[in-house]
């Protein structure tokens, strides 16, 4: 078997900065939210990077998304990105176990003029997802919450995604631990989730090395 030419570029700092510069810059409300989240300290690592937010807005737009479900709100940066990509009259339903950062999120959403497009729920996401109206199909979903729950969130969401709709999952490389001989509990959960997605014949999927790894799947 002939070995394929490796065209993958190893990203150094200069290339990374060049790549990031190609993304649309943050709007003022996004930059405020980046700064406000950074001020939280260590927990700020849970915020997605801006280039991923640009991709979320882009995908929501090209998917003609009217109904989006997000599992994991944090300070609302990904929620804001999804809301910016919505079609007129659309709604992002976002779920988080904690309301600790809701004030930061609400201010950013209001400043961006998308607060009326977002419905926030506090409590176990599985309970919230199960309460979605029967027969209501979702155009797009984004999972970025507790890693041990990813498979359960996936299984609850996939049947609700419309044909041709998208389901995304973040942190699917888990800082490279997915190839570790002794992965941590969370990394092992991600390894199991990635295998679950690959075996799911209801979707077509690809894992992209964006930030900490992003899976994009399309419902058949």
PyMOL commands that set and color helices and strands:
alter all, ss='L'
color gray80, all
select helices_A, chain A and resi 13-21+28-38+42-46+50-62+77-85+102-112+115-117+125-130+147-158+174-179+185-198
alter helices_A, ss='H'
color red, helices_A
select strands_A, chain A and resi 67-71+91-96+118-122+138-143+161-170+203-208+214-219
alter strands_A, ss='S'
color yellow, strands_A
deselect
rebuild
show_as cartoon
